[in-house]
C-alpha cells in the first residue's frame, strides 16, 4: 500500500512539474522536435530541388516554383536564399522560435559550388561539405539546467 502511494506521489509530482514549472523556467521538451521539423523540411526541400533540377536544368531560386512543396509544414517556414544552375541555399525557421530563450534559432543548408554560404542566425554556424545541413539547436538537450542552456546559448 505504501509503495503504491509513493509511486502515485512521484507520478503526480512529475506531471505537476511538467505542467506548472516547465513554462516558468523556459524549458520545453518540444524544442528538439521543432528542430527536427526544420531539418526534415530542409531535407524534403533537397529532394524537391533535385527533381526541379532534372526537369528544368537549374535549381529553383524561389520556393513558389516548387509547387507541391509549399505549405507542407505550416509552422516551419522555408526560404530559398539562392538558386542557380550549380548551387542553392535555404533557411528554415519555426514559429516556436520567434520569442524566448531560443528566439531566432534556425537551420541552413547549401549544396553546390556557390561562394555565398549562409549562416544560422543565432550561433553563426555554416554548412560544409561534410555537414550540408546545420542548425542553431545542434548540441541542445531538453534536460539541460537553466545555467547550461544559458551557457549553450552564449557559446560559439
C-alpha positions as CSV (number, residue, x, y, z in Angstrom):
1,X,0.0,0.0,0.0
2,X,2.8,2.5,0.9
3,X,4.6,1.6,-2.3
4,X,1.5,2.5,-4.3
5,X,1.2,5.8,-2.5
6,X,4.8,6.6,-3.1
7,X,4.7,5.7,-6.8
8,X,1.5,7.7,-7.2
9,X,3.0,10.7,-5.5
10,X,6.1,10.6,-7.7
11,X,3.9,10.4,-10.8
12,X,1.7,13.3,-9.6
13,X,4.8,15.4,-8.8
14,X,6.4,14.7,-12.3
15,X,3.1,15.7,-14.0
16,X,2.8,18.8,-11.9
17,X,6.4,19.8,-12.5
18,X,5.9,19.5,-16.3
19,X,2.6,21.4,-16.4
20,X,3.4,24.2,-13.9
21,X,7.2,24.6,-13.8
22,X,8.3,24.0,-17.4
23,X,6.6,27.1,-18.8
24,X,8.1,29.3,-15.9
25,X,11.7,28.2,-16.5
26,X,11.6,28.4,-20.3
27,X,12.3,24.7,-20.7
28,X,10.4,22.8,-23.3
29,X,10.8,19.2,-24.2
30,X,9.3,20.0,-27.6
31,X,12.3,22.1,-28.7
32,X,14.2,19.1,-30.2
33,X,11.0,18.2,-32.2
34,X,10.8,21.7,-33.6
35,X,14.5,21.5,-34.7
36,X,13.8,18.1,-36.2
37,X,10.8,19.5,-38.1
38,X,13.1,22.2,-39.6
39,X,15.7,19.7,-40.6
40,X,13.1,17.4,-42.1
41,X,11.7,20.4,-44.1
42,X,15.2,21.2,-45.5
43,X,15.8,17.5,-46.4
44,X,12.5,17.4,-48.2
45,X,13.5,20.7,-50.0
46,X,16.7,19.0,-51.1
47,X,14.7,16.2,-52.7
48,X,12.4,18.8,-54.4
49,X,15.4,20.7,-55.6
50,X,16.9,17.6,-57.2
51,X,13.7,16.9,-59.0
52,X,13.4,20.5,-60.2
53,X,17.0,20.3,-61.5
54,X,16.1,17.3,-63.6
55,X,13.1,18.9,-65.0
56,X,14.4,22.5,-65.6
57,X,18.2,22.2,-65.7
58,X,18.7,24.6,-62.8
59,X,17.8,24.7,-59.1
60,X,14.8,26.8,-58.0
61,X,15.5,30.2,-56.6
62,X,12.0,30.7,-55.3
63,X,10.0,28.3,-53.0
64,X,6.9,29.0,-55.1
65,X,8.5,27.3,-58.1
66,X,8.4,24.0,-56.1
67,X,4.5,23.9,-56.1
68,X,4.0,20.7,-54.3
69,X,6.4,21.6,-51.5
70,X,4.7,24.9,-50.4
71,X,2.6,24.5,-47.2
72,X,3.9,21.1,-46.3
73,X,4.6,22.0,-42.7
74,X,2.6,25.0,-41.5
75,X,4.8,26.0,-38.5
76,X,8.1,25.6,-40.4
77,X,8.9,28.4,-42.8
78,X,11.5,27.7,-45.5
79,X,13.1,30.3,-47.7
80,X,15.4,29.7,-50.6
81,X,18.3,32.1,-50.3
82,X,19.9,31.4,-53.6
83,X,19.5,29.1,-56.5
84,X,21.2,28.8,-59.9
85,X,22.4,26.0,-62.3
86,X,25.1,24.9,-60.0
87,X,24.1,25.5,-56.4
88,X,21.3,26.5,-53.9
89,X,21.0,27.5,-50.3
90,X,18.0,27.7,-47.9
91,X,17.0,28.7,-44.4
92,X,14.3,27.1,-42.2
93,X,12.6,28.7,-39.2
94,X,9.9,27.6,-36.8
95,X,7.1,29.6,-35.4
96,X,8.0,28.4,-31.9
97,X,11.4,30.2,-32.0
98,X,10.0,33.7,-32.5
99,X,10.5,34.7,-28.8
100,X,12.0,33.4,-25.6
101,X,15.4,31.9,-24.9
102,X,15.8,30.4,-28.3
103,X,14.4,33.3,-30.4
104,X,15.9,33.3,-33.8
105,X,17.1,29.7,-33.8
106,X,17.1,28.3,-37.4
107,X,18.7,25.8,-39.7
108,X,20.5,26.4,-43.0
109,X,21.7,24.2,-45.8
110,X,23.7,24.7,-49.0
111,X,24.5,22.5,-51.9
112,X,26.8,23.0,-54.9
113,X,29.7,25.4,-55.6
114,X,28.4,28.7,-54.6
115,X,30.7,31.1,-52.7
116,X,27.7,32.6,-50.7
117,X,27.4,30.2,-47.8
118,X,24.6,31.0,-45.3
119,X,25.0,31.1,-41.6
120,X,22.5,30.3,-38.8
121,X,21.1,33.4,-37.2
122,X,21.9,32.7,-33.5
123,X,25.1,30.6,-33.5
124,X,26.5,31.7,-36.8
125,X,27.1,28.1,-38.0
126,X,27.7,27.5,-41.7
127,X,27.1,24.3,-43.7
128,X,30.1,22.5,-45.1
129,X,30.8,19.6,-47.5
130,X,30.7,17.1,-44.7
131,X,27.8,18.8,-42.9
132,X,25.5,20.3,-45.5
133,X,22.7,21.0,-43.0
134,X,23.4,22.8,-39.7
135,X,21.1,24.2,-37.0
136,X,21.4,26.5,-34.1
137,X,19.8,23.8,-32.0
138,X,22.6,21.3,-32.7
139,X,24.0,20.2,-29.3
140,X,21.0,21.3,-27.3
141,X,19.3,18.9,-24.8
142,X,15.8,19.2,-23.4
143,X,17.0,18.2,-20.0
144,X,19.7,20.9,-19.5
145,X,19.5,23.2,-16.5
146,X,18.8,26.9,-17.0
147,X,22.5,27.6,-16.5
148,X,23.5,25.0,-19.0
149,X,21.0,26.4,-21.5
150,X,22.4,29.9,-21.0
151,X,26.0,28.7,-21.5
152,X,24.9,26.8,-24.6
153,X,23.2,30.0,-26.0
154,X,26.3,32.1,-25.3
155,X,28.8,29.6,-26.6
156,X,30.4,29.7,-30.1
